[in-house]
């Protein structure tokens, strides 16, 4: 049988541990850094390769919106059966420049393949891919 003083001793030994346990979760939650707000400030479209490449710069909001709509709708899929670099045809690079200086590069080859930021090549729908040529024509008018 425990005496009253033994019970008090146990409570006094356990109480600081319980207090520490409950108070450790009572602090204000740590606030995560907000994600930086980025906007696309300009879009560069590079047609061709090497020194003969033509560069088009878009800062017009409507044309930029059309290019972004195109990129969102292209929906790359699957792995090509051949190396896209060995296939002759049109070559485009669409470079999105963000307000924080970062860039994202979409490389479209032969209206059949796309690569994003140097990643793996993916197939794309040739009918949808033709829209990029139409956008380039609209930019250069």
C-alpha positions as CSV (number, residue, x, y, z in Angstrom):
1,X,0.0,0.0,0.0
2,X,1.3,3.4,-1.0
3,X,1.2,6.3,1.4
4,X,0.0,9.8,0.7
5,X,3.6,11.2,0.5
6,X,4.6,8.5,-2.0
7,X,1.8,9.4,-4.3
8,X,2.7,13.1,-4.1
9,X,6.3,12.2,-5.0
10,X,5.2,10.4,-8.1
11,X,2.9,13.2,-9.2
12,X,5.7,15.8,-8.7
13,X,8.0,13.7,-10.8
14,X,5.5,13.1,-13.6
15,X,4.0,16.6,-13.6
16,X,7.0,18.4,-15.2
17,X,7.1,15.7,-18.0
18,X,3.4,16.1,-18.7
19,X,3.7,19.8,-18.7
20,X,6.6,19.7,-21.1
21,X,4.7,17.3,-23.4
22,X,1.6,19.5,-23.6
23,X,3.5,22.7,-24.0
24,X,5.7,21.4,-26.8
25,X,2.7,21.3,-29.2
26,X,1.2,24.6,-28.1
27,X,3.5,27.0,-29.8
28,X,2.4,29.0,-32.9
29,X,2.7,26.8,-36.0
30,X,5.7,27.5,-38.1
31,X,4.7,29.6,-41.1
32,X,5.9,28.3,-44.5
33,X,7.5,30.7,-46.8
34,X,4.9,31.8,-49.4
35,X,5.6,30.6,-52.9
36,X,6.9,33.4,-55.0
37,X,4.4,34.9,-57.4
38,X,5.8,34.5,-61.0
39,X,4.5,35.7,-64.2
40,X,5.7,35.1,-67.7
41,X,7.2,38.4,-68.9
42,X,8.1,37.3,-72.5
43,X,8.2,34.4,-74.8
44,X,11.0,33.7,-77.3
45,X,10.4,31.4,-80.3
46,X,13.5,30.1,-82.0
47,X,12.9,28.6,-85.4
48,X,15.7,26.5,-86.8
49,X,19.1,25.6,-85.4
50,X,22.6,27.1,-85.3
51,X,23.5,30.5,-86.8
52,X,20.5,30.4,-89.2
53,X,18.0,30.3,-86.4
54,X,15.3,33.0,-86.4
55,X,14.2,34.5,-83.1
56,X,10.8,36.0,-82.4
57,X,10.1,37.7,-79.2
58,X,6.5,38.0,-77.8
59,X,5.5,40.6,-75.2
60,X,2.0,41.2,-76.4
61,X,-0.4,39.7,-73.9
62,X,-2.8,38.2,-76.5
63,X,-0.1,36.4,-78.5
64,X,1.5,35.2,-75.2
65,X,-1.9,33.8,-74.1
66,X,-2.2,32.0,-77.5
67,X,1.2,30.4,-77.1
68,X,0.5,29.3,-73.6
69,X,-2.8,27.9,-74.6
70,X,-1.0,26.0,-77.4
71,X,1.6,24.6,-74.9
72,X,-1.1,23.5,-72.4
73,X,-3.1,21.7,-75.1
74,X,-0.2,19.9,-76.9
75,X,-0.2,17.0,-74.3
76,X,3.0,15.0,-75.1
77,X,2.7,11.3,-74.7
78,X,4.7,8.1,-75.2
79,X,8.3,7.5,-76.3
80,X,9.4,8.0,-79.9
81,X,10.5,4.9,-81.8
82,X,13.3,6.9,-83.5
83,X,15.7,9.6,-82.4
84,X,13.9,12.9,-83.1
85,X,17.3,14.5,-84.0
86,X,17.6,12.2,-87.0
87,X,14.2,13.1,-88.4
88,X,14.2,16.0,-90.9
89,X,11.7,18.7,-90.4
90,X,10.9,22.0,-88.6
91,X,12.6,22.7,-85.3
92,X,11.2,25.1,-82.8
93,X,12.2,26.1,-79.3
94,X,9.7,28.1,-77.2
95,X,11.4,29.8,-74.2
96,X,9.1,31.1,-71.5
97,X,10.9,33.8,-69.4
98,X,9.5,34.4,-65.9
99,X,9.6,37.5,-63.8
100,X,12.2,35.9,-61.5
101,X,14.6,35.3,-64.4
102,X,13.9,31.6,-64.7
103,X,13.2,30.0,-68.1
104,X,11.3,27.0,-69.3
105,X,12.2,25.6,-72.7
106,X,9.8,23.6,-74.9
107,X,11.7,22.0,-77.9
108,X,9.4,20.9,-80.7
109,X,10.8,18.8,-83.5
110,X,9.2,17.9,-86.9
111,X,5.7,18.6,-85.5
112,X,5.9,15.1,-84.0
113,X,8.0,15.3,-80.9
114,X,8.5,17.6,-77.9
115,X,11.0,17.9,-75.1
116,X,10.6,20.0,-72.0
117,X,13.6,21.5,-70.3
118,X,16.0,18.9,-71.8
119,X,13.9,16.0,-70.5
120,X,12.9,12.9,-72.4
121,X,11.4,13.3,-75.9
122,X,7.7,12.6,-76.2
123,X,5.4,12.2,-79.1
124,X,2.8,14.9,-79.9
125,X,-0.2,15.1,-82.2
126,X,1.0,16.5,-85.6
127,X,-2.3,18.2,-86.2
128,X,-2.1,20.1,-82.9
129,X,1.6,20.8,-83.5
130,X,0.8,22.7,-86.7
131,X,-0.7,25.4,-84.6
132,X,2.8,26.6,-83.6
133,X,3.6,27.5,-87.2
134,X,0.4,29.5,-87.4
135,X,1.3,31.3,-84.2
136,X,4.8,32.1,-85.6
137,X,3.2,33.5,-88.7
138,X,0.9,35.7,-86.6
139,X,3.9,37.0,-84.6
140,X,5.9,38.0,-87.7
141,X,3.1,39.8,-89.5
